[in-house]
Amino acid sequence: MKYIIAIDGGGSKTLGHVYPSDAFSPFTQEHSTDSALLKGEITPICSYRSGASSLSADFTQSINTLVELIDCLIDQVSESITNGPMPDFVVSLGLAGAGSKALTQKALTALQSELFKRDSAVCQLILMEDSVSSLLGATLIAHSKLIHSESVRLVTLGTGSFVATYHQDSTVHFTGGWGFPIGDEGGGARLGQLAVRAYLQYLDKYQASNSNDAKLSENPSDFINDLATSLGKNRTDVLAWLSNAKQSDYAQLAPLVVDAINLPSPCSNAQYVWQQHLQLVRELLPTTNSNTFVTGGLAKATLEYLQDMGCGSLTYLPQPSITGAAFAACLFGPWQVQADKYYQLRNDFKQFVSTLSVDSNALTTSYSHSQSLQSDVSSSDSTDSSESRLTPLEQLVSESRNPNSMTLDEMNSEQIVHLMNQEDNQIAESLKPVLPQIGLAIDLIVTQLKLGGRLIYMGAGTSGRLGVLDAVECPPTFSTKSEQVIGLIAGGNTAMFKAVEGAEDNEQMGKDDLHHLRLTPNDVVVGIAASGRTPYVIGGIEYANQIGAPTITVTCNPTATLNQLSSVAIAANVGPEILTGSTRLKAGTAQKLILNRLSTGSLVQLGKCYENLMVDVNVSNNKLTLRAIRIIEQALKCDKQRAEQLLEQSDNNVKLAILMGKLNLTKSQAEQRLENANGFLRLAEKHSGDTPEDVKEMTDN
């Protein structure tokens, strides 16, 4: 049994419905009876409403809202299932802001990642812009024959607005939908904006002279009072509201206008705002006869007035985006459609969506759960590395058996630790042959960081955790910015604490993770994989190569696939593990040693130490404060009291404290001198008169 979760996400709210797949029997089963879907009569088995989920307004919040909604709907269905396995769910979403292909891909990847962490029962994700899902739903509800004989026009008046038309010749035309505040005439946010303007005019008229407070008339209308409650009663409060207001804040004022206009005797301010709104909507309506439907949160209230104004035949249509999203699940979900009557209809709509996709990349689909995670409907093999190009496991040193541990299962505790100690003694020796490569890698990292680029580690499992570990230690040790050294792990943050082993097989995920970081040629990517054949890392390294960012690979197999893909390949041969294939042991230790050298070697060459002292330490806790004081004592050979005094005068900047103490400088003098030396304390100490350009030449050499 499979269920369909249909979601309509906008700038003010998000609505989700769950339907059993057999509710769409003409499309999902071999039946030929009429479907309630065509009549718009399907009742969901459960629903859930949440906050805004417009991708273009607030991407992170939208993803959080959608994941919460999907989880809640799945939980509601799960509670009703007492026996049998957990069903699969096809999730189909029509979202505001999903007109951009890049943003849609980013949203799919983010949703996949979050749902994967939760071991979700979602088996497929389908995502399109809400204008597309709405037009699909409107056309379907109007009747399937309209595809061939008549045009269908849908006017949507929600938080935003747009007009979508499906013509007789199978072409599709969109107008409006440019987004607030430039476009979206007739939408809730624009109506709220009109109300705000009316309120500001009211304040200008009644504002007392030489006073910040508005002098309201003796009997202000309920409409003005409601706006005053929302926006504030004085200039300071209103300006604060305006400076922070988002599209959704303006849209929340629209119901105040609707309530005011429906009073027996509407006030003149509300009438003025409403007439402006109606005029904007009239400009959206067609000038020729067509099957015109009006939908959205403002549709019902607006429609009554439009019909009185002689705007022709207009039909109110509730929730076409939900219906369209559900139908998209029927079109692209894992169903087999056999009934001839609906097979042709399905093909017609597939052609319809295909037409849209050419112009606006309207629909993208991906798979998760037990299937391979797929980021684009047109590339079914994009997430799997071809097994033929991966080094066979039997050729990997890390997968071979260690002759010294053949009786491991018979050893006692002391014998096991002696054996492990003996094997670990070989690790440092195994690095000697690759020290030149490590040196080259450090030089490469230094070059990229000087360009303003980032050091980005990526790996899966133990390798990924080691990269994250090295990255997060750089800010407290060297005062680097958190975004300067980054660690990526397959499966996201959850994988740091709980194994998400399947994530490493996703090559596309590696590419997507770097894409989301907006990788540039100034960055450097370090792929970490003991086996040297992890698809997640391969995908990332290949993506970096395409972008033009230099790449480094850290493996423990000289014949590994990854070694052939990077600018610098570091392949430490530590030999087989005592527990066959458990590369968290010697291989993991070797990788940690290599990463220590990469980060420390590169950041030292960027001026992050003086002599051998950690002078860029981030003084963020008691332990590090004591360490900073001791560093100053050692550098200046002074007592603790003097060190504490200098640390306080330098605002906890150890470099400045040392320079101030050595040369008897003020804080501002030391700052200028250190700036001229590009942050190199030793150069700042020796070359007081050099220009920044002179010092830069010295540091570059």
C-alpha positions as CSV (number, residue, x, y, z in Angstrom):
1,M,0.0,0.0,0.0
2,K,1.3,3.4,-0.9
3,Y,0.0,6.9,0.1
4,I,0.2,10.2,-1.6
5,I,1.1,13.3,0.3
6,A,0.1,16.4,-1.7
7,I,1.4,19.7,-0.4
8,D,0.6,23.3,-1.4
9,G,3.2,25.8,0.0
10,G,2.9,29.5,-0.1
11,G,4.2,32.7,1.4
12,S,1.7,32.6,4.3
13,K,0.8,29.0,5.0
14,T,1.5,25.4,3.9
15,L,-1.2,22.8,3.6
16,G,-0.7,19.0,3.3
17,H,-3.2,16.3,2.5
18,V,-2.8,12.5,2.6
19,Y,-4.6,10.3,0.2
20,P,-4.5,6.5,-0.2
21,S,-3.3,5.6,-3.7
22,D,-6.4,3.7,-4.5
23,A,-8.4,6.9,-4.3
24,F,-6.9,7.6,-7.7
25,S,-7.7,4.2,-9.1
26,P,-8.0,5.2,-12.8
27,F,-4.4,6.3,-12.6
28,T,-2.8,4.0,-10.0
29,Q,-4.7,0.7,-10.6
30,E,-6.1,-1.2,-13.5
31,H,-9.7,0.1,-13.3
32,S,-11.7,2.1,-15.7
33,T,-14.4,3.6,-13.4
34,D,-14.6,7.4,-13.1
35,S,-12.3,8.9,-10.5
36,A,-13.4,11.2,-7.8
37,L,-10.3,13.1,-8.7
38,L,-11.8,14.3,-11.9
39,K,-14.8,15.6,-10.0
40,G,-12.8,17.2,-7.3
41,E,-14.5,15.1,-4.7
42,I,-11.7,13.2,-3.0
43,T,-11.5,13.6,0.7
44,P,-8.1,13.3,2.3
45,I,-7.7,10.8,5.1
46,C,-5.7,13.4,7.1
47,S,-4.5,17.0,6.8
48,Y,-2.0,19.3,8.4
49,R,-1.5,23.0,8.2
50,S,1.8,24.8,9.0
51,G,3.6,28.1,8.3
52,A,5.0,29.7,5.2
53,S,7.2,27.7,2.8
54,S,8.1,30.0,-0.1
55,L,11.5,28.9,-1.2
56,S,12.5,32.3,-2.4
57,A,11.4,34.1,0.7
58,D,13.2,32.0,3.4
59,F,14.7,28.8,2.1
60,T,15.9,27.3,5.4
61,Q,12.6,28.0,7.2
62,S,10.7,26.6,4.2
63,I,12.6,23.3,4.4
64,N,12.1,23.0,8.2
65,T,8.4,23.7,7.7
66,L,8.0,21.1,5.0
67,V,9.9,18.4,6.9
68,E,7.8,19.0,10.0
69,L,4.6,18.8,7.9
70,I,5.7,15.6,6.2
71,D,6.7,14.0,9.5
72,C,3.4,14.9,11.1
73,L,1.3,13.5,8.2
74,I,3.3,10.3,8.2
75,D,2.8,10.0,11.9
76,Q,-0.9,10.4,11.6
77,V,-1.1,7.6,9.1
78,S,1.2,5.4,11.1
79,E,-1.0,5.7,14.2
80,S,-3.9,4.2,12.2
81,I,-1.8,1.1,11.1
82,T,-1.8,-1.6,13.8
83,N,-0.5,-4.5,11.8
84,G,1.8,-4.9,8.8
85,P,4.8,-3.0,7.5
86,M,5.0,0.7,7.3
87,P,3.7,1.9,3.9
88,D,5.6,4.0,1.4
89,F,4.7,7.6,0.7
90,V,5.0,9.6,-2.5
91,V,5.3,13.3,-1.7
92,S,4.3,15.8,-4.3
93,L,4.8,19.5,-3.6
94,G,3.6,22.7,-5.4
95,L,5.7,25.5,-3.8
96,A,6.0,29.2,-4.2
97,G,9.4,30.2,-5.4
98,A,10.1,26.9,-7.1
99,G,10.3,28.4,-10.6
100,S,14.1,28.4,-10.5
101,K,15.7,25.1,-11.5
102,A,18.7,25.7,-9.2
103,L,16.5,26.5,-6.2
104,T,14.3,23.5,-6.9
105,Q,17.3,21.2,-7.1
106,K,18.6,22.7,-3.8
107,A,15.3,22.2,-2.2
108,L,15.1,18.5,-3.3
109,T,18.5,17.8,-2.0
110,A,17.8,19.5,1.3
111,L,14.5,17.6,1.7
112,Q,16.2,14.3,0.7
113,S,18.9,14.8,3.3
114,E,16.6,15.7,6.1
115,L,14.2,12.8,5.3
116,F,17.1,10.4,4.9
117,K,18.4,11.3,8.4
118,R,15.0,10.4,9.8
119,D,14.9,7.1,8.0
120,S,11.6,8.4,6.5
121,A,9.1,6.2,4.6
122,V,9.1,8.6,1.7
123,C,9.9,6.7,-1.5
124,Q,9.6,9.6,-3.9
125,L,9.7,13.4,-4.0
126,I,8.1,15.4,-6.8
127,L,8.5,19.2,-6.7
128,M,7.1,21.9,-9.0
129,E,6.2,25.6,-8.7
130,D,2.8,26.3,-7.2
131,S,1.6,27.9,-10.5
132,V,2.2,24.7,-12.3
133,S,0.4,22.5,-9.7
134,S,-2.5,25.0,-9.6
135,L,-2.9,24.9,-13.3
136,L,-2.7,21.2,-13.4
137,G,-5.4,21.0,-10.8
138,A,-7.6,23.6,-12.5
139,T,-7.4,21.9,-15.9
140,L,-8.1,18.5,-14.4
141,I,-11.1,19.7,-12.4
142,A,-12.5,21.7,-15.3
143,H,-12.6,18.4,-17.2
144,S,-10.0,16.4,-19.2
145,K,-11.7,17.2,-22.5
146,L,-10.8,20.9,-22.1
147,I,-7.2,19.9,-22.9
148,H,-8.2,19.4,-26.5
149,S,-11.2,21.8,-27.0
150,E,-11.0,24.8,-24.8
151,S,-8.5,27.0,-23.0
152,V,-8.4,27.1,-19.2
153,R,-7.3,30.3,-17.3
154,L,-6.5,30.3,-13.6
155,V,-6.2,33.5,-11.6
156,T,-4.5,32.9,-8.2
157,L,-5.0,35.5,-5.5
158,G,-3.0,34.2,-2.5
159,T,-0.1,35.8,-0.7
160,G,1.1,36.6,-4.2
161,S,-0.7,36.5,-7.5
162,F,-0.3,35.1,-11.0
163,V,-2.4,34.1,-14.0
164,A,-1.8,30.8,-15.8
165,T,-3.4,29.8,-19.1
166,Y,-3.5,26.5,-20.9
167,H,-4.5,27.2,-24.6
168,Q,-6.2,25.1,-27.2
169,D,-2.9,24.6,-29.0
170,S,-1.4,23.0,-25.9
171,T,0.8,26.0,-25.1
172,V,1.0,27.5,-21.7
173,H,1.3,31.2,-20.8
174,F,2.1,32.7,-17.4
175,T,1.6,36.4,-16.5
176,G,2.5,38.0,-13.2
177,G,4.0,36.1,-10.3
178,W,7.1,38.3,-10.3
179,G,7.1,38.4,-6.5
180,F,6.6,41.0,-3.8
181,P,7.1,44.0,-3.7
182,I,7.6,44.5,-7.5
183,G,4.7,42.4,-8.7
184,D,2.0,40.2,-7.2
185,E,-0.8,42.8,-7.8
186,G,-4.0,41.6,-6.3
187,G,-2.3,39.3,-3.8
188,G,-2.5,39.4,0.0
189,A,0.9,41.0,0.5
190,R,0.1,43.8,-2.0
191,L,-3.4,44.3,-0.3
192,G,-1.6,44.5,3.0
193,Q,0.8,47.1,1.5
194,L,-2.1,49.2,0.4
195,A,-3.5,49.1,3.9
196,V,-0.2,50.2,5.3
197,R,0.0,53.1,2.9
198,A,-3.5,54.1,3.9
199,Y,-2.5,54.0,7.6
200,L,0.6,56.1,7.0
201,Q,-1.6,58.7,5.2
202,Y,-3.9,58.7,8.2
203,L,-0.9,59.2,10.6
204,D,0.4,62.1,8.5
205,K,-3.0,63.7,8.7
206,Y,-3.6,63.4,12.4
207,Q,0.0,63.5,13.7
208,A,0.4,66.1,16.4
209,S,3.0,68.8,15.8
210,N,6.3,68.4,17.7
211,S,5.1,65.0,18.9
212,N,6.2,61.5,18.1
213,D,2.7,60.2,18.9
214,A,-0.2,60.2,16.4
215,K,-3.2,62.2,17.5
216,L,-5.9,59.9,16.5
217,S,-9.4,61.3,15.7
218,E,-11.9,61.1,18.5
219,N,-13.6,58.0,17.0
220,P,-11.1,56.1,14.8
221,S,-12.6,53.2,12.9
222,D,-12.1,49.6,13.9
223,F,-10.0,49.3,10.8
224,I,-7.6,52.0,11.8
225,N,-7.4,50.7,15.4
226,D,-6.6,47.2,14.1
227,L,-3.8,48.6,11.9
228,A,-2.5,50.7,14.8
229,T,-2.4,47.5,17.0
230,S,-0.4,45.7,14.3
231,L,2.0,48.5,13.2
232,G,2.2,50.8,16.2
233,K,0.7,54.1,17.2
234,N,3.8,56.3,16.8
235,R,6.4,57.0,14.2
236,T,9.1,55.1,15.9
237,D,7.1,51.9,16.2
238,V,5.8,52.1,12.6
239,L,9.3,52.7,11.2
240,A,10.6,49.7,13.2
241,W,7.8,47.6,11.8
242,L,8.5,48.8,8.2
243,S,12.2,48.1,8.5
244,N,11.6,44.4,9.6
245,A,8.5,43.6,7.6
246,K,8.6,40.7,5.2
247,Q,6.1,39.6,2.6
248,S,4.3,37.4,5.1
249,D,3.9,40.3,7.5
250,Y,2.2,42.4,4.9
251,A,0.0,39.4,3.9
252,Q,-1.2,39.1,7.5
253,L,-2.8,42.5,7.2
254,A,-5.1,41.4,4.3
255,P,-7.7,39.8,6.5
256,L,-8.1,43.1,8.4
257,V,-9.2,44.7,5.1
258,V,-11.6,41.9,4.2
259,D,-13.2,42.0,7.7
260,A,-13.5,45.8,7.5
261,I,-15.1,45.8,4.0
262,N,-17.7,43.2,5.1
263,L,-19.0,45.4,7.9
264,P,-22.5,46.9,7.4
265,S,-21.0,50.4,7.1
266,P,-17.3,50.1,6.0
267,C,-15.1,53.0,6.8
268,S,-13.8,55.2,4.0
269,N,-10.2,54.1,4.5
270,A,-11.1,50.4,4.1
271,Q,-13.3,51.2,1.0
272,Y,-10.4,53.1,-0.6
273,V,-8.0,50.3,-0.1
274,W,-10.4,47.7,-1.3
275,Q,-11.2,49.6,-4.5
276,Q,-7.5,49.8,-5.3
277,H,-7.3,46.0,-4.8
278,L,-10.2,45.3,-7.1
279,Q,-8.7,47.5,-9.8
280,L,-5.5,45.6,-9.6
281,V,-7.4,42.3,-9.9
282,R,-9.4,43.5,-12.8
283,E,-6.2,44.1,-14.7
284,L,-5.3,40.5,-14.2
285,L,-8.5,39.2,-15.7
286,P,-8.8,38.2,-19.4
287,T,-10.4,40.4,-21.9
288,T,-11.7,37.5,-23.9
289,N,-14.1,34.7,-23.0
290,S,-12.4,31.7,-21.5
291,N,-12.9,29.2,-18.7
292,T,-11.6,31.4,-15.9
293,F,-11.2,30.1,-12.4
294,V,-10.2,32.1,-9.4
295,T,-8.4,30.6,-6.4
296,G,-6.4,31.5,-3.4
297,G,-7.0,32.9,0.1
298,L,-8.4,36.2,-1.3
299,A,-10.4,34.6,-4.2
300,K,-13.7,34.0,-2.5
301,A,-13.9,37.5,-0.9
302,T,-12.8,39.2,-4.1
303,L,-15.0,37.2,-6.5
304,E,-18.3,38.5,-5.1
305,Y,-17.4,42.1,-5.9
306,L,-15.9,41.3,-9.3
307,Q,-19.1,39.6,-10.4
308,D,-21.1,42.6,-9.3
309,M,-18.7,44.8,-11.4
310,G,-19.6,42.9,-14.6
311,C,-16.3,41.0,-14.9
312,G,-18.0,38.0,-16.7
313,S,-18.2,34.4,-15.7
314,L,-15.7,33.6,-13.0
315,T,-15.7,30.3,-11.0
316,Y,-14.2,30.0,-7.5
317,L,-11.9,27.0,-7.3
318,P,-10.7,25.8,-3.9
319,Q,-7.2,24.3,-3.5
320,P,-6.3,23.5,-7.1
321,S,-2.6,23.3,-6.2
322,I,-3.3,20.4,-3.8
323,T,-5.3,18.6,-6.5
324,G,-2.6,19.3,-9.1
325,A,0.2,18.1,-6.7
326,A,-1.8,14.9,-6.1
327,F,-2.3,14.4,-9.8
328,A,1.4,15.0,-10.5
329,A,2.0,12.1,-8.0
330,C,-0.3,10.0,-10.2
331,L,1.6,11.0,-13.4
332,F,5.1,10.4,-12.1
333,G,4.7,8.1,-9.2
334,P,5.4,4.3,-9.2
335,W,2.1,3.3,-10.7
336,Q,1.2,1.1,-13.7
337,V,-1.7,2.7,-15.7
338,Q,-3.4,0.3,-18.0
339,A,-6.9,1.7,-18.5
340,D,-7.1,3.2,-22.0
341,K,-9.4,5.9,-21.1
342,Y,-7.0,7.4,-18.6
343,Y,-3.7,6.2,-20.2
344,Q,-4.2,8.8,-22.9
345,L,-5.1,11.5,-20.4
346,R,-2.0,10.7,-18.4
347,N,0.1,11.0,-21.6
348,D,-1.6,14.4,-22.4
349,F,-0.7,15.7,-19.0
350,K,2.8,14.4,-19.2
351,Q,3.2,16.3,-22.4
352,F,1.7,19.3,-20.7
353,V,4.2,19.2,-17.8
354,S,7.0,18.5,-20.4
355,T,6.0,21.7,-22.2
356,L,6.2,23.6,-18.9
357,S,9.5,22.1,-18.0
358,V,11.1,23.4,-21.2
359,D,10.2,26.9,-20.3
360,S,10.4,27.1,-16.6
361,N,11.9,23.8,-15.4
362,A,8.6,23.3,-13.7
363,L,8.9,19.8,-12.4
364,T,11.8,17.8,-10.9
365,T,11.6,14.5,-9.2
366,S,13.9,12.6,-6.9
367,Y,13.9,9.3,-4.9
368,S,14.9,8.4,-1.4
369,H,14.2,5.6,1.1
370,S,15.1,2.2,-0.3
371,Q,15.6,3.5,-3.8
372,S,18.7,5.3,-5.0
373,L,18.6,9.1,-4.3
374,Q,17.9,10.7,-7.7
375,S,18.2,14.4,-8.2
376,D,16.7,14.8,-11.7
377,V,14.0,12.8,-13.6
378,S,16.1,12.8,-16.7
379,S,19.3,11.2,-15.3
380,S,18.3,7.9,-13.6
381,D,21.9,6.8,-13.1
382,S,23.3,10.1,-11.8
383,T,23.8,9.0,-8.2
384,D,25.7,5.8,-8.6
385,S,29.3,5.5,-9.5
386,S,29.7,2.8,-12.2
387,E,31.2,-0.2,-10.5
388,S,33.4,-0.8,-13.5
389,R,35.4,2.3,-12.8
390,L,35.9,1.6,-9.1
391,T,39.0,-0.3,-8.0
392,P,37.8,-3.9,-7.2
393,L,37.8,-4.6,-3.5
394,E,40.1,-7.5,-3.8
395,Q,42.8,-5.2,-5.1
396,L,42.6,-2.8,-2.1
397,V,45.3,-3.2,0.6
398,S,42.8,-2.0,3.2
399,E,40.5,-4.9,2.4
400,S,43.1,-7.7,2.5
401,R,43.6,-9.9,5.5
402,N,46.4,-9.3,8.0
403,P,48.6,-12.4,8.5
404,N,49.5,-11.2,12.0
405,S,45.9,-11.3,13.3
406,M,44.6,-14.6,11.9
407,T,44.1,-15.8,15.5
408,L,42.5,-12.5,16.7
409,D,39.4,-14.2,18.0
410,E,41.6,-16.4,20.3
411,M,43.7,-13.6,21.8
412,N,43.2,-12.2,25.3
413,S,43.0,-8.5,26.1
414,E,46.8,-7.9,26.6
415,Q,47.7,-9.8,23.4
416,I,45.1,-7.7,21.4
417,V,46.5,-4.4,22.6
418,H,50.1,-5.5,22.0
419,L,49.2,-6.5,18.5
420,M,47.4,-3.2,17.9
421,N,50.4,-1.3,19.3
422,Q,52.8,-3.2,17.0
423,E,50.6,-2.5,13.9
424,D,50.2,1.2,14.9
425,N,54.0,1.6,15.1
426,Q,54.0,1.2,11.3
427,I,51.7,4.2,10.6
428,A,54.3,7.0,10.9
429,E,56.7,5.0,8.7
430,S,54.0,4.6,6.1
431,L,53.7,8.3,5.7
432,K,57.4,8.9,4.8
433,P,56.9,8.0,1.1
434,V,54.0,10.5,0.8
435,L,55.6,13.4,2.7
436,P,56.4,15.2,-0.7
437,Q,52.8,14.9,-1.7
438,I,51.7,16.3,1.7
439,G,54.1,19.2,1.2
440,L,52.6,19.9,-2.2
441,A,49.1,19.8,-0.8
442,I,50.0,22.3,1.9
443,D,51.4,24.7,-0.7
444,L,48.2,24.3,-2.7
445,I,46.0,25.0,0.3
446,V,48.1,28.1,1.3
447,T,47.8,29.4,-2.3
448,Q,44.0,29.1,-2.3
449,L,43.5,30.5,1.2
450,K,45.6,33.6,0.2
451,L,43.1,34.0,-2.7
452,G,40.3,34.2,-0.1
453,G,39.2,30.6,-0.8
454,R,38.2,27.9,1.6
455,L,39.6,24.6,2.7
456,I,36.8,22.0,2.3
457,Y,37.1,18.5,3.6
458,M,34.6,15.8,2.5
459,G,34.3,12.2,3.3
460,A,31.9,9.5,4.5
461,G,31.8,7.5,7.7
462,T,35.1,7.7,9.7
463,S,36.8,9.7,7.0
464,G,34.1,12.3,7.0
465,R,34.1,12.5,10.8
466,L,37.9,13.1,10.8
467,G,37.5,15.9,8.3
468,V,34.8,17.6,10.4
469,L,36.9,17.1,13.5
470,D,39.9,18.9,11.9
471,A,37.7,21.7,10.5
472,V,36.0,22.5,13.8
473,E,39.3,22.6,15.7
474,C,40.6,25.4,13.5
475,P,38.6,28.3,14.8
476,P,39.6,27.8,18.5
477,T,43.2,27.0,17.6
478,F,43.9,29.5,14.9
479,S,40.9,32.0,15.1
480,T,39.9,31.1,11.6
481,K,36.4,32.0,10.6
482,S,34.0,29.0,10.7
483,E,33.4,29.2,7.0
484,Q,37.1,29.2,6.1
485,V,37.7,25.5,6.9
486,I,34.7,23.3,6.4
487,G,34.0,19.6,6.9
488,L,31.4,17.8,4.9
489,I,30.2,14.3,5.8
490,A,27.9,12.1,3.7
491,G,24.5,12.0,5.4
492,G,24.8,15.5,7.0
493,N,25.2,16.3,10.7
494,T,23.4,13.2,11.9
495,A,26.1,11.1,10.4
496,M,28.6,12.5,12.9
497,F,26.9,10.7,15.8
498,K,25.0,7.9,14.0
499,A,26.2,5.9,11.1
500,V,24.4,6.7,7.8
501,E,26.3,4.2,5.8
502,G,24.1,4.2,2.7
503,A,24.8,7.9,2.2
504,E,28.3,7.2,1.0
505,D,27.0,5.5,-2.1
506,N,25.4,8.7,-3.4
507,E,27.7,10.4,-5.9
508,Q,25.2,13.1,-6.7
509,M,25.0,14.0,-3.0
510,G,28.7,14.8,-3.0
511,K,28.3,17.1,-5.9
512,D,25.2,18.7,-4.4
513,D,26.9,19.4,-1.1
514,L,29.6,21.3,-2.8
515,H,27.1,23.1,-5.0
516,H,25.2,24.3,-2.0
517,L,28.5,25.8,-0.6
518,R,28.8,27.7,-3.9
519,L,32.2,26.2,-4.6
520,T,34.5,28.5,-6.6
521,P,37.9,28.1,-8.3
522,N,39.5,29.8,-5.3
523,D,38.5,27.0,-2.9
524,V,40.4,23.7,-2.4
525,V,38.6,20.4,-1.9
526,V,40.2,17.5,0.1
527,G,38.5,14.2,-0.5
528,I,39.1,11.7,2.3
529,A,38.3,8.0,1.7
530,A,40.4,5.1,3.1
531,S,39.3,2.8,0.2
532,G,39.7,5.6,-2.4
533,R,36.5,4.5,-4.1
534,T,33.7,6.1,-2.1
535,P,31.0,7.5,-4.6
536,Y,30.1,10.5,-2.4
537,V,33.8,11.6,-2.5
538,I,34.2,10.8,-6.1
539,G,31.2,12.9,-7.0
540,G,32.5,15.8,-5.0
541,I,36.1,15.7,-6.5
542,E,34.7,15.5,-10.0
543,Y,32.4,18.4,-9.4
544,A,35.3,20.4,-8.0
545,N,37.4,19.6,-11.1
546,Q,34.5,20.8,-13.3
547,I,34.3,24.1,-11.4
548,G,38.1,24.5,-11.6
549,A,38.8,24.2,-7.9
550,P,42.1,22.3,-7.1
551,T,41.6,18.9,-5.4
552,I,43.5,16.8,-3.0
553,T,42.7,13.2,-2.1
554,V,43.7,11.3,1.0
555,T,43.4,7.5,0.7
556,C,45.1,4.4,2.1
557,N,45.2,2.5,-1.1
558,P,47.9,3.2,-3.8
559,T,45.7,1.8,-6.6
560,A,42.5,3.6,-5.6
561,T,40.2,5.3,-8.2
562,L,40.4,8.6,-6.4
563,N,44.1,8.9,-6.8
564,Q,43.6,9.4,-10.6
565,L,41.1,12.2,-10.2
566,S,42.8,14.8,-8.0
567,S,45.5,17.5,-8.4
568,V,47.5,16.0,-5.5
569,A,47.0,12.4,-4.4
570,I,48.2,11.3,-1.0
571,A,48.0,7.5,-0.7
572,A,49.5,6.2,2.6
573,N,49.9,2.4,2.5
574,V,49.4,1.4,6.1
575,G,48.8,-2.3,5.2
576,P,45.9,-4.5,6.1
577,E,43.9,-3.9,9.4
578,I,44.0,-6.4,12.2
579,L,40.2,-6.6,11.9
580,T,39.8,-7.0,8.1
581,G,38.3,-4.0,6.4
582,S,37.9,-1.9,9.6
583,T,39.6,1.2,8.2
584,R,38.7,3.2,11.4
585,L,41.9,1.6,12.8
586,K,45.3,2.2,11.1
587,A,43.8,3.9,8.0
588,G,41.8,6.3,10.2
589,T,44.8,7.1,12.3
590,A,46.9,7.8,9.2
591,Q,44.2,10.0,7.8
592,K,44.1,12.0,11.1
593,L,47.9,12.5,11.0
594,I,47.7,13.7,7.4
595,L,44.9,16.1,8.1
596,N,46.8,17.4,11.1
597,R,49.7,18.2,8.8
598,L,47.5,19.8,6.1
599,S,45.7,22.2,8.4
600,T,48.6,23.0,10.7
601,G,51.2,23.4,7.9
602,S,49.0,25.7,5.9
603,L,47.8,27.9,8.7
604,V,51.2,28.3,10.2
605,Q,52.4,29.6,6.8
606,L,49.5,32.1,6.9
607,G,51.0,33.7,10.1
608,K,48.9,31.8,12.7
609,C,51.9,31.2,15.0
610,Y,54.9,32.9,16.4
611,E,58.0,30.8,17.2
612,N,56.1,27.7,18.1
613,L,53.4,29.5,20.0
614,M,49.7,29.4,19.2
615,V,49.3,33.2,19.0
616,D,46.0,33.2,17.1
617,V,44.2,31.2,19.8
618,N,40.6,32.2,20.2
619,V,40.2,33.3,23.8
620,S,36.7,31.9,24.3
621,N,36.7,30.1,27.6
622,N,38.6,29.9,30.9
623,K,41.1,27.3,29.7
624,L,42.0,29.2,26.6
625,T,42.3,32.5,28.6
626,L,44.9,30.8,30.9
627,R,46.6,29.4,27.7
628,A,46.7,32.9,26.2
629,I,48.2,34.4,29.4
630,R,50.9,31.7,29.4
631,I,51.7,32.3,25.7
632,I,52.2,36.0,26.4
633,E,54.4,35.1,29.4
634,Q,56.6,32.8,27.3
635,A,56.9,35.2,24.3
636,L,57.8,38.2,26.4
637,K,59.4,36.4,29.3
638,C,57.3,38.5,31.6
639,D,55.3,37.7,34.7
640,K,51.7,36.7,34.8
641,Q,50.4,40.1,36.0
642,R,52.0,41.8,33.0
643,A,50.6,39.2,30.7
644,E,47.1,39.6,32.1
645,Q,47.4,43.4,31.7
646,L,48.5,43.2,28.1
647,L,45.8,40.7,27.3
648,E,43.1,43.0,28.7
649,Q,44.5,46.0,26.9
650,S,44.5,44.1,23.6
651,D,40.9,43.0,23.9
652,N,42.0,39.3,24.2
653,N,44.1,39.4,21.1
654,V,47.3,37.5,21.9
655,K,49.2,38.8,18.8
656,L,48.5,42.4,19.7
657,A,49.4,41.8,23.3
658,I,52.8,40.4,22.4
659,L,53.6,43.2,19.9
660,M,52.5,45.9,22.4
661,G,54.7,44.3,25.0
662,K,57.8,43.8,22.8
663,L,57.8,47.2,21.2
664,N,56.0,49.3,23.8
665,L,53.2,50.2,21.4
666,T,49.6,51.3,21.9
667,K,46.9,49.0,20.7
668,S,46.1,51.1,17.6
669,Q,49.9,51.2,16.7
670,A,50.2,47.5,17.1
671,E,47.1,46.9,15.0
672,Q,48.4,49.1,12.1
673,R,51.8,47.4,12.3
674,L,50.3,43.9,12.3
675,E,48.0,44.9,9.4
676,N,51.0,46.0,7.4
677,A,52.6,42.6,8.0
678,N,49.5,40.7,6.8
679,G,49.1,39.3,10.3
680,F,52.6,37.8,10.6
681,L,53.8,38.7,14.1
682,R,57.5,38.0,13.4
683,L,57.5,40.3,10.4
684,A,55.5,43.0,12.3
685,E,58.2,42.9,15.0
686,K,61.1,43.2,12.5
687,H,59.8,45.4,9.7
688,S,58.1,48.4,11.2
689,G,58.6,50.7,8.2
690,D,57.6,48.4,5.4
691,T,54.5,49.0,3.4
692,P,51.9,46.3,3.2
693,E,53.0,45.6,-0.4
694,D,56.6,45.1,0.7
695,V,55.6,42.7,3.4
696,K,53.2,40.9,1.1
697,E,56.1,40.2,-1.3
698,M,58.1,38.8,1.6
699,T,55.3,36.6,2.9
700,D,54.6,35.3,-0.6
701,N,58.2,34.3,-0.9
